[in-house]
Amino acid sequence: MAKVTCVDISEFQQGINFNKMKNDGIKAVIIRAGYGREASQKDSMFESHYYNAKTAGMKIGVYWYSYADSVSDAEKEAKTCLECINNKSLDMPIYYDLEDNSQVKLGKTKLTEIAERFCDTIKKSNYRAGVYANLNWFNNYLDYDKLKKKYSIWLAQYNDKAEIDCDIWQNSSTGRVNGYNGRLDTNIVYDESLFNCADKNTSEKPTLTYRVFADHKWYSEVKGLSNIAGRSKQAISAIALKVSRGKIRYRVHLLNGDWLPWVTGYNINDNRNGFAGIKEKVIDAVQVEFSGVSDFKATYRVRKQGAGFWDWQHNTEKDSNQDGYAGLLGTKIDGVQITLT
């Protein structure tokens, strides 16, 4: 049998010595972030578990326990999960834990739609997504083949082997591992590419740097998702953006005005092609397009002034969930995040 290299934990497991656990051969930990649709249902140990596992140098994934009885509930659960995670860096997917008996009556078609909505909502925020269930659920209550094509599969089956193809096999709920004085869930990771949550070879990923102009000054540079460019309630007037490789172009829309021309340069002293915007005029939307490095695209979002972020956009793509730009025309913005995916 393959070696156990992963455990999953929640607030029911406390007093863990993650350094001892790692020295015992455990590479990864999947941490419960919470359950249900309310932020008050955040796992009470999530922050502590995340910090201590990160400090120990372990790979980290997350799971969210579901009570959803509709597709709209699943979307609420995903958004609450993302709120509780709060943009933390993860090495593995976010898994949707489907096993509650109250959901069985919904049937395979509806439960599969629920899983898809949760996972697709998670993916829009630049995380990978997966589905956790036991063999009975994958055989009888979920369309396993459909989900397997789109998401990571985490199978719970306490047996001498996993009977369906999966990325992670939870093989026991009574495992013993150094660093924890009790029994816990142990897992075998078949696909260690899960440890790179970016879905791409990060060594080949170009570096993206940007900054914004607000409150009569240029704010500090931000690289990728390391921070947010902008300050709460300070309306943005301009943005400057560059990449280490590939081609980038970007433009902004003036509040109660028009789209300005595309810009390709990065020079805050060049108001023709060094940044997008007019310092004296507030903007309400941003458009970014990246090309030139295989498979990568610009992924970006903006924050409504004094409120929260709108959904991620990808290049200038348009579909039922994307407008081709980030923002809402006629509404000021005070924060920007941009990366490549």
N, C-alpha and C positions, 0 to 999 in steps of 0.2 A: 504494500500500500504506500502511496505517496506520503510525504512527510507533512505533518501539521505545521503550518507557518503563520496562521492567522487566528485570532480570537475575536468574538464580538461581545460587547459589553454595554451596560446601561447603568442607571442609578442604583440598580440592585447589586452591582459589584463595586465595592468601595475598598479603600486601603490597598490599591494595586501598586506594586513596585515595578514600573515599566522597564527600568534598566535591567532588573533581574529577568523579567519576561523576555526582553530582547536577547539577553545572553543565553537564554534557554532555546534560542532558535526561532522565536516568534518575530517575524518581520513586520507584520501588519496587524492593525486593529480596526474593526468597524464599530463605530460608536453610535449609539442611539441619540439622535438629536431631539426626538420628542414623538408626539402622536397627535392625531386629530387635526382640528381646524383652528385652534386658538393658540396664540403665542404663550398663553399661560400654561400650556401643556408641554412646554419645552422640558427636556430631561434635566433634572436638577444637577446632574453631574457632568453634563456635556462640556461645559467650559473647562472644568478641571481635568476631565479625561483628555480632552483635546490638547490642552497645554502640556500636560505631563507626558503624553505620548509623543508629541512634537519635540519636546525637550530631549526625550530619549532617542530621537532619530528614527522613530518607527513610521512606516507608511500608514496613512489614515484614509479610511472611508467612512461613510455615514449611512444610517438607515432611519426610516421614518415609518412608524406603525400606523396602519390605516383603519379607520372606521367608516370610510366614505360609503354612501349608499347612492351616489349619483356622480355623473361626470363633472358637474359643477363643484361638487364637494371635493372631488379629487384635485381639481385645480386650486381650490382654497387650501387644501392640505399641502400641496406643493409650494404655494406662495408663503404659507406659514413656515414650512421647513426652511425655505430660503431666508426668510426673515431671521429665524433662529440661528442659522449658520453664519449669517452676516458677512458674506464675502470671504470667508476663511479659505485658505489654500488647502485643497484636498488632492491626494495622490491616487485615489480610487473613486469609483462612481458613488452616487447617492442611490441607495436601494429603497424600493417601495415594498414594505413588509405587508403582504396580503395573506391573512390567515384567520381573521376574526369570523367566528361562526355566524354572527349577525348578517354577514354579507353573502352567505352561501345561497340564500333565496333569490338573489339577483340574477343568477345564471351566468353561463360562460360568456355570452356575447357582451352583456353589460359590464361584467367584471373586467373583461379584456379592454373595453373602451375606457374604463376607469383607470386601469394601469397605463394605458397609452396617454391619457390626458396628463396624469401626474408626470410621467417620464418626459413627455414633450415640453411641458412647462419648465421642468428642471433644465432641460437641454438649452432652452432659450437663454438661460442665465449662465451659459458657458461652463456647465458641469456635465459630466457624463452621467447616464442614468441606467438603472437596472431594476430587475424585479426579483424579490425574494418570496419563495413559497415552498411548501412541502410537495412531495411527489403526487399526493392525492389531488392537490389544487392544480398542479400543472397538467395532470391527466384529465381532470373532470370539470374544473371551474375556470380555467384560463386557456386561451388559444396559444399553447406553448410555441408552436411553429411560427406563428405570426410575431410573437414577442421576441423570440430568439433571433429573428432577422434584424431587429431594430435596437435591442438593448442587451445589456449584460444579464446573465442568468445566474442566480445564487440559489442553489437547491438545498433544502433541508431534508435529509434522509438518514436516519440513524440505522445504518446497515453496513455490511462489509464492502459495499461498492455503491457508486452513484449510478442509477439505472437510466438516467437521461443525460444528454450532453449539457455541460454547464461550465461556467468559468470558475465558480467557487462551490465547493461541496461542504456543507455543514454536516459533519459526520457524527457529532456527539453533543449532547447537552450536559454531560457529566465529566468533561475533561479535567485533567490536572496539569497545571503549568507552574513552573517556578515564578514567584513574584505575586502569587495570589493564593491565599489560604482558604480555598473553597473550590467548588466545581463551577465550570463555565463552559460555554459553547466553543468548540474547536472547529477549525475549518482548514480545508486543503485548497490551495489556490492553484488551479491548473493553468491559467493564462496569466503569467506575470507581467504581460504588457498592461494589465490593469493598473500596475503601479505607476504608470505614466498617464495621468488623467487627461492630458491635453489631446489625446488621440493622434498626435503627430510626434515626430522625432524632435524633441525640444532643442537638441544640439544644432538643428538646422533652422530653428525658428528665428526670424529677424527680430531685432530689438526695435520697439516702437516707443518714441518719446514725444510728449506733448505738454503744452501749457496754455493757460487762458488769461485774457485781459479782463479785469473787472475792478470796480472801485478805483479807477484812474491808475492802475498799475498792473504789470505782468506778474502773475503768481509763479511759484517755483515749478520746475519741470517735474513731470510724473512719468515713470516708465511702466508701461503696461497697466496691470491692475494693482500695482503696489500702493496706490492711493487714489484719491479723487481730486481732479483738477477743478479748483473753485472753492468758494466759501459760501456757507448757507446764507441765503437772503441777499447775496451780492450778485446782481444781474450781470451776466457775461456779455461782452461786446465783441470779442475776437478770440480766435484760437490759432495756435501754431503747432504744426505736426510734422514729424520726420520718421523715417525708418532706416535701419542699417543696411538693408538689402531690399531689392524689389522696387516697385513703383507705387507711389501714393499720390492721390489727388483729393482735395477736400474743398468744401465751400460752406457758407452759412446763409441763413435766411434772416433778413432784417425784420424786426418786430413791426407789423403793419406796413411792410414793404415787400421787396422782391428778393429772389436769390441773387447773390453776388457771383461774379465769375469764379470758375475753378482755380485753385491755387496748388502749386506743386513744390514750392520752396519752403525754407524754414529760416527766417531771419526777421526778428522783431523790429528791425530798423528799416525794413523794406516793405512799404505799404502797397506795393504792386503785386509781388509774388512771394513775399516772405511770411505772410500770415493771412488768414481769412477773416474779414470783418472791417468795420470802421470804428475806431476807438470811441467816438462820440455817440454811437448808435447801438442800442441793445439788440441782441439776436434772439430768435425763438426756435431755431432748428439748425441741425448740422447734418451734412452728408459727407461720407468718407468712402473711398473706393481704393482697394489695394489689389495689385496684380504683380506678376513677375516671379513669384516663388510658388512652386507647385502646391496646390491644394489649400493654401492659406488665403483667408479673406479678412477684411476689416470687420470687427465685431465691436459695436459701440452703443452707448446709451447716454441719455442726459437726464438731469434731475430738475423737476419743476421747482421754481423758486419757492423756498419755504416749505416744500413738501417732499415727496419721494421720487424714485427713479421710474421712468417708463421702461417698456420692454426693450430688450436688446435688438439691434438691427444688424444685418449682415450685408456689407457693401451697399449697393443700391437695389437690392432684391425686393420685389413686391409680391406678396401673397396674402392669404387671409389674416396672417398675424404680423405682417411687416408692411410698413408704409414706404420703404425705400429711403427713409431719412429718420433721424432721431429728434423728437420734439413734437410740440403741438402748436401749429401756427396761431399766433395771437397770444401766446403764453410765455412769459419770461423763464429763462433757465439759469440755474446757479451752480451746476456741477456737471462734469463730463468724465466718462471712463471709456477708454479705447484699448483694444488688444487685437491680436491676430489669432485666428483659430482655423 
